[in-house]
């Protein structure tokens, strides 16, 4: 499958659950006023995990992209793997 015209690998159910558990830790700290306090370390770890799962050699594949482009790609991969788009994995 491809995200932004880059071929990514399938992940296992166990990898998907591990990724989800790290990702949700980033958003579990809510303040009393209802605002979310993001744990950026957990968020960044989930992004890095998604890239590691998706690509055999992320550094080589993404070397010509700017950091904001890498972040967008990684976020798209993460959301795909977590099925946030409400689509079933194929």
C-alpha positions in Angstrom: 0.0 0.0 0.0 1.1 3.6 -0.5 0.9 6.8 1.5 1.8 9.9 -0.4 3.2 7.7 -3.2 5.6 6.0 -0.8 5.2 2.2 -0.4 4.7 1.2 3.2 4.6 -2.2 4.9 1.6 -3.9 6.5 1.8 -4.2 10.3 0.6 -7.0 12.5 -2.3 -6.8 14.9 0.3 -6.8 17.8 2.2 -3.9 16.2 -1.0 -2.0 15.7 -2.0 -2.5 19.4 1.5 -1.5 20.6 1.4 1.6 18.4 -2.1 2.5 19.7 -1.1 2.1 23.3 1.9 4.5 22.9 -0.2 7.0 20.9 -3.1 7.1 23.4 -0.6 7.8 26.3 0.1 11.1 24.5 -3.5 12.2 25.1 -4.6 10.7 28.5 -3.6 13.7 30.6 -6.6 16.1 30.6 -6.7 19.2 32.8 -9.7 20.0 35.0 -10.9 22.5 32.5 -11.2 19.8 29.9 -8.2 20.8 27.8 -5.8 18.1 26.7 -2.2 18.2 27.9 -0.3 16.4 25.2 2.6 14.2 26.3 4.9 15.1 23.3 7.4 12.4 24.2 4.7 9.7 23.7 3.4 11.4 20.6 6.9 11.6 19.0 7.6 8.0 20.0 4.4 6.8 18.2 5.4 8.8 15.1 8.8 7.2 15.2 7.3 3.8 15.6 5.0 4.3 12.7 7.9 5.2 10.5 10.0 2.2 11.7 7.1 -0.1 11.0 6.3 1.4 7.6 9.7 1.6 6.0 12.8 -0.7 6.0 15.1 2.3 5.9 13.3 5.5 6.8 16.4 7.6 6.7 17.1 6.6 3.1 13.5 6.9 1.9 12.8 10.3 3.5 16.3 11.9 3.1 15.1 14.3 0.4 12.1 15.6 2.3 11.9 18.6 4.6 11.1 18.0 8.2 7.5 19.3 8.0 7.0 17.0 5.0 8.4 14.0 7.0 6.1 14.9 9.9 3.0 15.1 7.6 3.9 11.7 6.0 4.5 10.1 9.4 1.2 11.4 10.8 -0.6 10.1 7.7 1.0 6.7 8.2 0.2 6.7 11.9 -3.5 7.5 11.3 -3.7 4.8 8.6 -2.2 2.2 10.9 -4.5 3.2 13.7 -7.5 3.2 11.4 -8.5 6.7 12.4 -10.0 7.1 8.9 -12.6 4.5 9.8 -11.5 2.2 7.0 -10.8 -1.4 7.6 -7.3 -2.7 7.0 -7.1 -4.7 3.8 
